[in-house]
């Protein structure tokens, strides 16, 4: 586990998102089918109520899922 108090062990939000998306697809040899939002790729997305690239990284855990789309279909939608 990385210690967030040690600068050498930190990664940016952009690096973390890339690792979980494109990096994971690459690691399982599926980068042609998923990992980025591109024509012809699987349309699996999660929409959240905050721009995680603009808020303080410590606030990301407070973001809520608004919608989940899998295979191009809405499978979860938050009700207020």
C-alpha positions in Angstrom: 0.0 0.0 0.0 1.3 3.4 -0.9 1.9 6.0 1.8 0.3 9.3 0.6 2.6 11.3 2.9 5.7 10.2 1.0 5.9 12.2 -2.3 7.8 9.4 -4.2 4.8 7.1 -3.5 2.1 9.4 -4.8 0.5 9.3 -8.3 -1.8 11.9 -9.8 -5.5 11.4 -10.2 -5.0 11.3 -14.0 -2.4 8.5 -13.5 -4.7 6.6 -11.2 -7.7 6.8 -13.7 -5.4 5.8 -16.6 -4.1 2.8 -14.5 -7.7 1.6 -13.7 -9.0 2.0 -17.2 -6.5 1.8 -20.1 -3.9 0.2 -18.0 -6.2 -2.6 -16.8 -7.4 -3.2 -20.3 -3.8 -3.4 -21.6 -2.8 -5.8 -18.8 -5.5 -8.3 -19.8 -4.8 -7.9 -23.6 -8.2 -6.2 -24.1 -7.1 -2.7 -25.1 -8.8 -3.0 -28.5 -12.2 -3.6 -26.9 -12.1 -1.5 -23.8 -10.1 0.9 -21.6 -10.8 4.2 -23.4 -13.9 5.9 -24.8 -13.5 5.3 -28.5 -15.8 4.3 -31.4 -16.3 0.5 -31.5 -15.2 -0.1 -27.9 -17.5 -1.4 -25.1 -19.6 1.3 -23.7 -19.1 0.7 -19.9 -19.0 3.9 -18.0 -19.7 5.3 -14.5 -20.8 8.9 -14.2 -20.2 10.7 -10.9 -21.3 14.0 -9.5 -17.9 15.6 -9.2 -15.0 16.4 -11.6 -12.3 14.3 -9.9 -9.7 16.1 -11.9 -10.6 19.5 -10.4 -11.4 18.8 -6.8 -9.0 18.1 -4.0 -8.1 14.4 -4.2 -9.1 14.0 -0.5 -12.6 14.9 -1.6 -12.9 12.2 -4.2 -14.2 9.6 -1.7 -17.3 11.9 -1.2 -18.3 11.7 -4.9 -21.4 9.7 -5.7 -22.2 7.5 -8.6 -25.0 9.1 -10.7 -25.3 6.5 -13.4 -23.7 3.3 -14.5 -23.8 2.3 -18.2 -22.9 -1.2 -19.3 -23.0 -2.6 -22.8 -24.4 0.8 -23.8 -27.4 0.4 -21.4 -28.2 2.2 -18.2 -28.0 -0.4 -15.4 -28.0 2.0 -12.5 -29.4 5.5 -12.0 -29.3 7.3 -8.7 -32.6 8.5 -7.4 -32.7 11.6 -5.3 
